[in-house]
């Protein structure tokens, strides 16, 4: 029994570590492409959400990018200062803040359109393995989500 505990406590036997290291490596690949746009990776994923569906609530953004309000709110404030979004309180419920893209925010999509292909070109993984990884990661995320409910 003691041996099992010792094995379980090794870094190489932790599922979390390769996930963490791979996530850092992959998100780091975005930096050279996002930096000229003046964006961080987290700002970029929030903008991806808004480019898909504009005029949504802060809560919807948080849910979509799987981050809490305390992380997303300062990021939205910076995007507003940079002229990419507007934040407005809902007329129906003052507690709800709606986020909409400005013209500049919509135009940024055109400037960022090559980022996914450039990053994909940096990842040496056959398409079928990339699809398997994608499927497994979302399965893992869905498991977590289902257990929280």
C-alpha positions as CSV (number, residue, x, y, z in Angstrom):
1,X,0.0,0.0,0.0
2,X,2.8,2.4,0.9
3,X,4.4,1.8,-2.5
4,X,1.2,2.9,-4.3
5,X,1.1,6.1,-2.3
6,X,4.8,6.8,-3.2
7,X,4.1,6.2,-6.9
8,X,1.0,8.4,-6.8
9,X,3.0,11.2,-5.4
10,X,5.5,11.3,-8.3
11,X,5.2,14.2,-10.7
12,X,5.3,11.8,-13.7
13,X,2.2,10.0,-12.4
14,X,0.1,13.2,-12.2
15,X,-2.5,13.7,-14.9
16,X,-2.6,17.4,-14.0
17,X,1.0,18.1,-14.8
18,X,1.1,17.3,-18.5
19,X,-2.2,19.1,-18.9
20,X,-0.8,22.2,-17.2
21,X,2.5,22.1,-19.1
22,X,0.8,21.5,-22.4
23,X,-1.7,24.3,-21.8
24,X,1.1,26.7,-20.9
25,X,3.1,25.7,-24.0
26,X,0.1,26.0,-26.4
27,X,-1.1,29.3,-25.0
28,X,2.5,30.6,-25.2
29,X,2.5,29.9,-28.9
30,X,-0.1,32.7,-29.3
31,X,2.1,35.4,-27.8
32,X,4.1,36.3,-30.9
33,X,0.9,36.6,-32.9
34,X,-1.2,38.4,-30.3
35,X,1.5,40.9,-29.1
36,X,1.4,42.9,-32.3
37,X,-2.3,43.2,-31.9
38,X,-1.9,44.4,-28.3
39,X,-3.7,41.4,-26.9
40,X,-3.1,38.8,-24.2
41,X,-4.3,35.3,-24.7
42,X,-7.2,35.8,-22.3
43,X,-8.3,38.9,-24.0
44,X,-8.2,37.0,-27.3
45,X,-10.4,34.2,-26.1
46,X,-12.9,36.8,-24.8
47,X,-12.9,38.5,-28.1
48,X,-13.4,35.1,-29.9
49,X,-16.6,34.7,-27.8
50,X,-17.8,38.2,-28.7
51,X,-16.9,37.7,-32.4
52,X,-19.2,34.7,-32.3
53,X,-22.0,36.4,-30.5
54,X,-22.0,40.1,-29.7
55,X,-24.1,41.8,-27.1
56,X,-23.9,39.2,-24.3
57,X,-23.6,39.5,-20.6
58,X,-20.5,39.3,-18.5
59,X,-21.9,36.1,-16.9
60,X,-22.2,34.5,-20.4
61,X,-18.7,35.4,-21.2
62,X,-17.4,34.0,-17.9
63,X,-19.3,30.8,-18.5
64,X,-18.0,30.5,-22.1
65,X,-14.3,31.1,-21.3
66,X,-14.6,29.2,-18.0
67,X,-13.2,32.0,-15.9
68,X,-14.7,33.8,-12.9
69,X,-16.1,37.4,-12.8
70,X,-13.0,38.6,-10.8
71,X,-10.8,37.5,-13.7
72,X,-13.0,38.6,-16.6
73,X,-14.1,42.1,-15.3
74,X,-10.6,43.7,-15.2
75,X,-9.9,42.2,-18.7
76,X,-13.2,43.7,-20.0
77,X,-12.2,47.1,-18.5
78,X,-8.9,47.0,-20.4
79,X,-10.7,46.0,-23.6
80,X,-13.0,49.0,-23.1
81,X,-10.1,51.3,-22.5
82,X,-8.5,50.1,-25.7
83,X,-11.7,50.9,-27.6
84,X,-12.7,47.3,-28.5
85,X,-15.9,46.9,-26.4
86,X,-18.6,48.9,-24.6
87,X,-20.0,47.9,-21.2
88,X,-23.6,48.9,-20.5
89,X,-26.0,48.1,-17.7
90,X,-29.1,46.4,-18.7
91,X,-32.2,48.6,-18.7
92,X,-34.2,45.7,-17.3
93,X,-31.8,44.7,-14.5
94,X,-29.1,47.0,-13.3
95,X,-27.1,44.1,-12.0
96,X,-26.6,42.7,-15.5
97,X,-23.8,44.2,-17.7
98,X,-24.0,43.8,-21.4
99,X,-20.8,43.7,-23.5
100,X,-20.9,44.8,-27.1
101,X,-18.1,45.2,-29.7
102,X,-17.3,48.6,-31.0
103,X,-16.5,49.1,-34.7
104,X,-12.8,48.9,-33.7
105,X,-13.5,45.6,-31.9
106,X,-15.2,44.2,-35.0
107,X,-12.3,45.4,-37.2
108,X,-9.8,43.6,-34.9
109,X,-11.3,40.3,-36.0
110,X,-10.0,40.9,-39.5
111,X,-6.5,41.7,-38.2
112,X,-6.6,38.5,-36.0
113,X,-8.0,36.1,-38.6
114,X,-4.7,34.4,-39.3
115,X,-3.8,33.7,-35.7
116,X,-5.5,30.2,-35.5
117,X,-3.7,29.0,-38.6
118,X,-0.4,30.4,-37.5
119,X,-0.6,28.7,-34.1
120,X,-1.8,25.4,-35.7
121,X,1.3,25.5,-37.9
122,X,3.4,25.5,-34.7
123,X,1.9,22.4,-33.3
124,X,3.4,19.2,-34.8
125,X,0.5,16.8,-34.2
126,X,-1.3,14.9,-36.9
127,X,-4.9,16.1,-37.5
128,X,-6.5,12.8,-36.2
129,X,-4.4,13.0,-33.0
130,X,-5.3,16.7,-32.6
131,X,-9.0,15.8,-33.0
132,X,-8.7,12.9,-30.4
133,X,-7.0,15.3,-27.9
134,X,-9.7,17.9,-28.5
135,X,-12.4,15.3,-27.9
136,X,-10.7,14.0,-24.7
137,X,-10.1,17.4,-23.3
138,X,-13.8,18.4,-23.8
139,X,-14.8,15.1,-22.3
140,X,-12.7,15.9,-19.2
141,X,-14.2,19.4,-19.0
142,X,-17.7,18.0,-19.4
143,X,-17.1,15.5,-16.6
144,X,-16.0,18.4,-14.3
145,X,-19.0,20.4,-15.2
146,X,-21.4,17.6,-14.6
147,X,-19.9,16.9,-11.2
148,X,-20.3,20.5,-10.2
149,X,-24.0,20.5,-10.9
